[in-house]
Every structure is written in structure tokens, then in C-alpha cells.
Amino acid sequence: MLKNLLKNVQRPELDFSSLKRPRKPNTYLMSPPDYAQYPPKTISPIFEFDAPKLAALFEMVALAEPRVEKLNSREIGKDLQVDYVQYSKLIGYPDTVTARFIDLGPGKSTLAVFSRAHYGYRDFGVNEARIKDWMRKLDLAVKKQENGS
């Protein structure tokens, strides 16, 4: 019952260019420098392939995680932005992960990822750990594709 109540969280559309430092520390931002109105905790890597391939690989990683659902996706200019939600194991608290896949020109791309809790004040590093883990798995997926496996 509580899990169903927690699902009805407000998720306004995220605009990275106007994203300001949240007042609560239960978030994590990884992005290119100067992509948001505050510095990211981690600078995004640059990939040697296009943004659609990056989006597909990231989605494969995200949806392989437990209790993750894709909420929506939308095109913003030539970039793609996707929202995912991951529910905590015991109570089902929803954390939203927004990823924007950024076209850097022929054969290059990067991404911006903002992960945040909707309930509570602190997250004890959960959002940071999640994105670092997903990025590690993304790196493994990229290497696997490069090796033809």
C-alpha cells in the first residue's frame, strides 16, 4: 500500500541548462562542465560513437537494474532526454534518474545525468553510488561491443 502511495511523486520536466544546486543533498549530478548552473560532482566522459548508440547502451544498463522503470523520453533539439525511476528495495521510495544524451558532432557524444531522491533529506550516497555503478557497467558494455562480443 505504501509503495503505491509513493509512486505518485511530482516530476517536473528537467531542464539541465537552468538546473540549480538543490537545497537538499540527496542528489547527484554528472555532466559536461558548465552544463548546469552549478558544477557537477563528476565530469561526463566523451564517447567515440553517436548519441543514439550511447542512449541505447545506457538504457540497456539502466533497465537491467532491479526495480528500474523507464518513465518517458523526449527529444530536445538533436539530443534525447530520458527519465527512469528506481524504487528502493524495502519501502519502495522512488528516485528519479534523468539522462540527456548529447550529440557532439560526427561520431562523438556525451551525457548528463541527474539522480535524485524525492523523499527525505539525505540519501547516504545512494544516488552517487547508483550513477557511478551504472557508468561502470556502461563502460563494460562499450568495451564488450568494441570487442565484438
C-alpha positions as CSV (number, residue, x, y, z in Angstrom):
1,M,0.0,0.0,0.0
2,L,2.7,2.5,1.0
3,K,4.7,1.6,-2.2
4,N,1.7,2.6,-4.3
5,L,1.3,5.9,-2.5
6,L,5.0,6.7,-3.0
7,K,4.7,6.3,-6.8
8,N,2.6,9.4,-7.2
9,V,5.6,11.8,-6.8
10,Q,5.6,15.1,-8.8
11,R,8.3,15.0,-11.5
12,P,8.5,18.4,-13.3
13,E,10.4,18.3,-16.6
14,L,14.1,18.8,-16.0
15,D,16.0,21.4,-17.9
16,F,19.7,20.9,-17.4
17,S,20.5,24.5,-18.5
18,S,18.5,26.0,-15.7
19,L,19.3,23.3,-13.1
20,K,20.4,25.0,-9.9
21,R,22.1,23.3,-6.9
22,P,19.2,21.7,-4.9
23,R,18.7,22.7,-1.3
24,K,18.8,19.0,-0.2
25,P,21.9,16.9,-0.5
26,N,20.1,13.8,-1.8
27,T,21.0,14.3,-5.4
28,Y,23.9,13.6,-7.8
29,L,24.9,15.4,-11.0
30,M,27.3,14.2,-13.6
31,S,27.6,16.4,-16.7
32,P,29.9,18.3,-19.0
33,P,31.4,21.4,-17.4
34,D,29.1,24.4,-17.3
35,Y,26.1,22.3,-18.5
36,A,24.0,23.2,-15.4
37,Q,24.0,26.3,-13.2
38,Y,26.3,24.6,-10.7
39,P,29.3,22.4,-11.1
40,P,28.8,18.6,-11.4
41,K,30.3,16.2,-8.9
42,T,31.7,14.3,-11.9
43,I,32.6,15.4,-15.4
44,S,30.9,13.2,-18.1
45,P,33.2,11.2,-20.4
46,I,33.2,11.6,-24.1
47,F,32.3,8.6,-26.2
48,E,33.6,7.8,-29.7
49,F,30.2,7.0,-31.1
50,D,26.9,8.8,-31.7
51,A,24.3,9.8,-29.1
52,P,21.6,7.2,-30.2
53,K,24.1,4.4,-29.6
54,L,25.0,5.9,-26.2
55,A,21.3,6.2,-25.3
56,A,20.7,2.5,-26.3
57,L,23.6,1.2,-24.3
58,F,22.7,3.4,-21.2
59,E,19.1,2.1,-21.4
60,M,20.3,-1.5,-21.5
61,V,22.3,-0.9,-18.4
62,A,19.5,1.0,-16.6
63,L,16.7,-1.4,-17.3
64,A,18.9,-4.4,-16.2
65,E,19.0,-2.9,-12.7
66,P,16.4,-4.1,-10.1
67,R,13.3,-2.1,-9.7
68,V,14.0,0.3,-12.5
69,E,11.3,1.5,-15.0
70,K,11.5,3.9,-17.9
71,L,9.1,6.8,-17.4
72,N,9.4,8.8,-20.6
73,S,11.7,10.2,-23.3
74,R,11.7,13.3,-25.4
75,E,13.8,14.9,-28.0
76,I,15.4,18.3,-27.1
77,G,16.9,19.7,-30.2
78,K,19.2,16.9,-31.5
79,D,19.6,15.4,-28.0
80,L,17.4,12.8,-26.3
81,Q,16.4,13.0,-22.7
82,V,15.0,10.0,-20.8
83,D,13.6,9.7,-17.3
84,Y,13.9,6.5,-15.3
85,V,12.8,5.6,-11.8
86,Q,14.4,3.2,-9.4
87,Y,12.5,2.1,-6.3
88,S,14.2,1.3,-3.0
89,K,14.2,-2.4,-2.1
90,L,12.3,-2.3,1.2
91,I,9.9,0.6,1.2
92,G,9.8,1.5,-2.4
93,Y,11.0,5.1,-2.2
94,P,11.3,6.4,-5.8
95,D,14.5,8.0,-7.1
96,T,14.3,9.6,-10.5
97,V,17.3,9.5,-12.9
98,T,17.2,11.9,-15.8
99,A,19.8,11.3,-18.6
100,R,20.4,13.5,-21.6
101,F,22.4,12.1,-24.4
102,I,24.3,14.9,-26.1
103,D,25.4,14.9,-29.7
104,L,28.9,16.3,-30.0
105,G,29.1,16.0,-33.8
106,P,30.1,13.2,-36.1
107,G,30.9,10.0,-34.1
108,K,31.1,11.7,-30.7
109,S,28.6,12.0,-27.8
110,T,28.4,12.5,-24.0
111,L,25.7,12.6,-21.4
112,A,24.4,14.5,-18.5
113,V,22.8,12.5,-15.6
114,F,20.9,13.9,-12.6
115,S,19.8,11.4,-10.0
116,R,17.6,12.5,-7.1
117,A,15.6,11.2,-4.2
118,H,12.1,12.6,-3.8
119,Y,11.7,11.8,-0.1
120,G,13.9,12.6,2.9
121,Y,16.8,15.0,3.2
122,R,19.9,12.8,2.9
123,D,20.4,9.8,0.7
124,F,23.7,8.5,2.3
125,G,25.4,8.5,-1.1
126,V,22.8,6.3,-2.8
127,N,22.4,8.5,-5.9
128,E,26.1,8.9,-6.4
129,A,26.8,5.2,-6.0
130,R,24.0,4.4,-8.4
131,I,25.3,6.6,-11.2
132,K,28.9,5.5,-10.7
133,D,27.8,1.9,-10.8
134,W,25.7,2.5,-14.0
135,M,28.7,4.2,-15.6
136,R,31.0,1.4,-14.7
137,K,28.5,-1.0,-16.3
138,L,28.1,1.3,-19.3
139,D,31.9,1.2,-19.8
140,L,31.9,-2.6,-19.7
141,A,29.0,-2.7,-22.3
142,V,31.0,-0.3,-24.6
143,K,34.1,-2.5,-24.3
144,K,32.1,-5.6,-24.9
145,Q,30.7,-4.1,-28.1
146,E,34.1,-2.9,-29.2
147,N,35.5,-6.4,-28.8
148,G,32.6,-7.8,-30.9
149,S,31.2,-9.9,-28.1
